[in-house]
């Protein structure tokens, strides 16, 4: 690595940072996808039940209106979907940038 020009070394460091960012995006995306799955399952269970639903607020469970709870869950589902899509777009941009940098670095190394 010391034999490489400073510009190439800098590009390699940029690639490493991009890789770290992509790993962070992946972890965040997995978290949001897990939350999304939980919300979707809650909505399915809410549709099935005929009894009064409860929601957890802090350390207690509170009886709540089924329609109100359904609305809250739908809003949360939309928000989580937007977050996942946003992360996927950012991830794609980083991937493109990494591909360009990687090709450039490989060209310079082969010379």
C-alpha atoms as an extended CHARMM CRD file, in Angstrom:
* protein
*
       111  EXT
         1         1  UNK       CA              0.0000000000        0.0000000000        0.0000000000  PROA      1               0.0000000000
         2         2  UNK       CA              2.9160000000        2.3650000000        0.6860000000  PROA      2               0.0000000000
         3         3  UNK       CA              4.1170000000        1.8810000000       -2.8880000000  PROA      3               0.0000000000
         4         4  UNK       CA              0.8590000000        3.2750000000       -4.2570000000  PROA      4               0.0000000000
         5         5  UNK       CA              0.3980000000        6.9550000000       -5.0930000000  PROA      5               0.0000000000
         6         6  UNK       CA             -1.3180000000        9.0690000000       -2.4370000000  PROA      6               0.0000000000
         7         7  UNK       CA             -4.3950000000        9.5200000000       -4.6360000000  PROA      7               0.0000000000
         8         8  UNK       CA             -4.8430000000        5.7530000000       -4.9560000000  PROA      8               0.0000000000
         9         9  UNK       CA             -4.3380000000        5.2950000000       -1.2240000000  PROA      9               0.0000000000
        10        10  UNK       CA             -6.9940000000        7.9490000000       -0.6310000000  PROA      10              0.0000000000
        11        11  UNK       CA             -9.3980000000        6.1740000000       -2.9770000000  PROA      11              0.0000000000
        12        12  UNK       CA             -8.8430000000        2.8800000000       -1.1730000000  PROA      12              0.0000000000
        13        13  UNK       CA             -9.6380000000        4.6040000000        2.1230000000  PROA      13              0.0000000000
        14        14  UNK       CA            -12.8110000000        6.0300000000        0.5400000000  PROA      14              0.0000000000
        15        15  UNK       CA            -13.7980000000        2.5160000000       -0.5250000000  PROA      15              0.0000000000
        16        16  UNK       CA            -13.3420000000        1.3100000000        3.0400000000  PROA      16              0.0000000000
        17        17  UNK       CA            -15.5290000000        4.1390000000        4.3460000000  PROA      17              0.0000000000
        18        18  UNK       CA            -18.1880000000        3.3440000000        1.7630000000  PROA      18              0.0000000000
        19        19  UNK       CA            -18.1170000000       -0.2920000000        2.8730000000  PROA      19              0.0000000000
        20        20  UNK       CA            -18.6300000000        0.7700000000        6.4930000000  PROA      20              0.0000000000
        21        21  UNK       CA            -21.5180000000        3.0360000000        5.4800000000  PROA      21              0.0000000000
        22        22  UNK       CA            -23.1190000000        0.2270000000        3.5160000000  PROA      22              0.0000000000
        23        23  UNK       CA            -22.8630000000       -2.0570000000        6.5330000000  PROA      23              0.0000000000
        24        24  UNK       CA            -24.5280000000        0.6280000000        8.6670000000  PROA      24              0.0000000000
        25        25  UNK       CA            -27.3120000000        1.0340000000        6.0960000000  PROA      25              0.0000000000
        26        26  UNK       CA            -27.8180000000       -2.7200000000        6.0250000000  PROA      26              0.0000000000
        27        27  UNK       CA            -28.1110000000       -2.8830000000        9.8250000000  PROA      27              0.0000000000
        28        28  UNK       CA            -30.5950000000        0.0030000000        9.8550000000  PROA      28              0.0000000000
        29        29  UNK       CA            -32.5870000000       -1.5410000000        7.0180000000  PROA      29              0.0000000000
        30        30  UNK       CA            -32.7780000000       -4.8770000000        8.8280000000  PROA      30              0.0000000000
        31        31  UNK       CA            -34.0110000000       -3.1090000000       11.9780000000  PROA      31              0.0000000000
        32        32  UNK       CA            -36.7260000000       -1.2830000000       10.0300000000  PROA      32              0.0000000000
        33        33  UNK       CA            -37.7120000000       -4.4650000000        8.1730000000  PROA      33              0.0000000000
        34        34  UNK       CA            -38.0640000000       -6.3060000000       11.4840000000  PROA      34              0.0000000000
        35        35  UNK       CA            -40.2440000000       -3.5040000000       12.8560000000  PROA      35              0.0000000000
        36        36  UNK       CA            -42.2700000000       -3.5360000000        9.6340000000  PROA      36              0.0000000000
        37        37  UNK       CA            -42.8540000000       -7.2720000000        9.9590000000  PROA      37              0.0000000000
        38        38  UNK       CA            -44.0360000000       -6.7810000000       13.5500000000  PROA      38              0.0000000000
        39        39  UNK       CA            -46.4530000000       -4.0430000000       12.4640000000  PROA      39              0.0000000000
        40        40  UNK       CA            -47.7980000000       -6.1790000000        9.6040000000  PROA      40              0.0000000000
        41        41  UNK       CA            -48.3320000000       -9.1060000000       11.9790000000  PROA      41              0.0000000000
        42        42  UNK       CA            -50.0540000000       -6.8210000000       14.4950000000  PROA      42              0.0000000000
        43        43  UNK       CA            -52.3900000000       -5.5590000000       11.7530000000  PROA      43              0.0000000000
        44        44  UNK       CA            -53.2500000000       -9.1500000000       10.7630000000  PROA      44              0.0000000000
        45        45  UNK       CA            -54.0020000000      -10.0790000000       14.3650000000  PROA      45              0.0000000000
        46        46  UNK       CA            -56.0490000000       -6.9230000000       14.7970000000  PROA      46              0.0000000000
        47        47  UNK       CA            -58.2090000000       -7.9170000000       11.8360000000  PROA      47              0.0000000000
        48        48  UNK       CA            -58.8210000000      -11.3690000000       13.3080000000  PROA      48              0.0000000000
        49        49  UNK       CA            -59.7780000000      -10.3160000000       16.8160000000  PROA      49              0.0000000000
        50        50  UNK       CA            -63.2780000000       -9.4730000000       17.9360000000  PROA      50              0.0000000000
        51        51  UNK       CA            -62.1790000000       -8.5150000000       21.4440000000  PROA      51              0.0000000000
        52        52  UNK       CA            -60.9670000000       -5.1630000000       22.7170000000  PROA      52              0.0000000000
        53        53  UNK       CA            -57.3660000000       -4.6430000000       21.6070000000  PROA      53              0.0000000000
        54        54  UNK       CA            -54.6600000000       -3.3840000000       23.9440000000  PROA      54              0.0000000000
        55        55  UNK       CA            -51.5300000000       -1.4390000000       23.1880000000  PROA      55              0.0000000000
        56        56  UNK       CA            -48.3870000000       -1.1980000000       25.2440000000  PROA      56              0.0000000000
        57        57  UNK       CA            -47.5630000000        2.2860000000       26.4530000000  PROA      57              0.0000000000
        58        58  UNK       CA            -44.4050000000        2.3380000000       28.5090000000  PROA      58              0.0000000000
        59        59  UNK       CA            -44.6690000000       -0.3520000000       31.1850000000  PROA      59              0.0000000000
        60        60  UNK       CA            -48.4770000000       -0.7800000000       30.9740000000  PROA      60              0.0000000000
        61        61  UNK       CA            -51.0970000000       -2.0760000000       28.5520000000  PROA      61              0.0000000000
        62        62  UNK       CA            -54.0530000000        0.1370000000       27.7520000000  PROA      62              0.0000000000
        63        63  UNK       CA            -57.3620000000       -0.8660000000       26.1560000000  PROA      63              0.0000000000
        64        64  UNK       CA            -57.7580000000        1.0880000000       22.9320000000  PROA      64              0.0000000000
        65        65  UNK       CA            -60.1760000000        1.6350000000       20.0800000000  PROA      65              0.0000000000
        66        66  UNK       CA            -59.6190000000       -0.8910000000       17.3080000000  PROA      66              0.0000000000
        67        67  UNK       CA            -59.9520000000        1.6510000000       14.4840000000  PROA      67              0.0000000000
        68        68  UNK       CA            -57.6290000000        4.1230000000       16.1930000000  PROA      68              0.0000000000
        69        69  UNK       CA            -55.0200000000        1.4300000000       16.7490000000  PROA      69              0.0000000000
        70        70  UNK       CA            -55.3680000000        0.2590000000       13.1640000000  PROA      70              0.0000000000
        71        71  UNK       CA            -54.7970000000        3.8210000000       11.9340000000  PROA      71              0.0000000000
        72        72  UNK       CA            -51.6970000000        4.1940000000       14.1300000000  PROA      72              0.0000000000
        73        73  UNK       CA            -50.2740000000        0.9170000000       12.8680000000  PROA      73              0.0000000000
        74        74  UNK       CA            -50.9430000000        1.8570000000        9.2310000000  PROA      74              0.0000000000
        75        75  UNK       CA            -49.1380000000        5.1750000000        9.7280000000  PROA      75              0.0000000000
        76        76  UNK       CA            -46.1970000000        3.3990000000       11.3330000000  PROA      76              0.0000000000
        77        77  UNK       CA            -46.1620000000        0.9060000000        8.4570000000  PROA      77              0.0000000000
        78        78  UNK       CA            -46.0150000000        3.7560000000        5.9060000000  PROA      78              0.0000000000
        79        79  UNK       CA            -43.2060000000        5.4690000000        7.7880000000  PROA      79              0.0000000000
        80        80  UNK       CA            -41.1780000000        2.2580000000        8.0080000000  PROA      80              0.0000000000
        81        81  UNK       CA            -41.7080000000        1.5500000000        4.3070000000  PROA      81              0.0000000000
        82        82  UNK       CA            -40.4620000000        5.0440000000        3.4510000000  PROA      82              0.0000000000
        83        83  UNK       CA            -37.4020000000        4.5930000000        5.6360000000  PROA      83              0.0000000000
        84        84  UNK       CA            -36.5550000000        1.2570000000        4.0350000000  PROA      84              0.0000000000
        85        85  UNK       CA            -36.9480000000        2.7120000000        0.5230000000  PROA      85              0.0000000000
        86        86  UNK       CA            -34.8140000000        5.7180000000        1.4430000000  PROA      86              0.0000000000
        87        87  UNK       CA            -32.0630000000        3.4810000000        2.7920000000  PROA      87              0.0000000000
        88        88  UNK       CA            -32.2260000000        1.3320000000       -0.3420000000  PROA      88              0.0000000000
        89        89  UNK       CA            -31.7670000000        4.4390000000       -2.5270000000  PROA      89              0.0000000000
        90        90  UNK       CA            -28.8100000000        5.6100000000       -0.4440000000  PROA      90              0.0000000000
        91        91  UNK       CA            -27.3620000000        2.1240000000       -0.5260000000  PROA      91              0.0000000000
        92        92  UNK       CA            -27.6780000000        2.0030000000       -4.3250000000  PROA      92              0.0000000000
        93        93  UNK       CA            -25.9270000000        5.3810000000       -4.7110000000  PROA      93              0.0000000000
        94        94  UNK       CA            -23.0890000000        4.2240000000       -2.4830000000  PROA      94              0.0000000000
        95        95  UNK       CA            -22.8180000000        0.9800000000       -4.4170000000  PROA      95              0.0000000000
        96        96  UNK       CA            -22.5060000000        2.8930000000       -7.7030000000  PROA      96              0.0000000000
        97        97  UNK       CA            -19.8780000000        5.2050000000       -6.2200000000  PROA      97              0.0000000000
        98        98  UNK       CA            -17.9590000000        2.2150000000       -4.8650000000  PROA      98              0.0000000000
        99        99  UNK       CA            -18.0320000000        0.4620000000       -8.2480000000  PROA      99              0.0000000000
       100       100  UNK       CA            -16.6160000000        3.5290000000      -10.0020000000  PROA      100             0.0000000000
       101       101  UNK       CA            -13.9130000000        3.9920000000       -7.3630000000  PROA      101             0.0000000000
       102       102  UNK       CA            -13.0270000000        0.3130000000       -7.3930000000  PROA      102             0.0000000000
       103       103  UNK       CA            -12.6200000000        0.2410000000      -11.1780000000  PROA      103             0.0000000000
       104       104  UNK       CA            -10.4370000000        3.3440000000      -11.0380000000  PROA      104             0.0000000000
       105       105  UNK       CA             -8.2520000000        1.9100000000       -8.2710000000  PROA      105             0.0000000000
       106       106  UNK       CA             -7.8570000000       -1.4010000000      -10.1040000000  PROA      106             0.0000000000
       107       107  UNK       CA             -6.7770000000        0.4190000000      -13.2750000000  PROA      107             0.0000000000
       108       108  UNK       CA             -4.1620000000        2.3660000000      -11.3410000000  PROA      108             0.0000000000
       109       109  UNK       CA             -2.8590000000       -0.7120000000       -9.5550000000  PROA      109             0.0000000000
       110       110  UNK       CA             -2.5110000000       -2.6800000000      -12.7830000000  PROA      110             0.0000000000
       111       111  UNK       CA             -0.3750000000        0.0740000000      -14.3680000000  PROA      111             0.0000000000
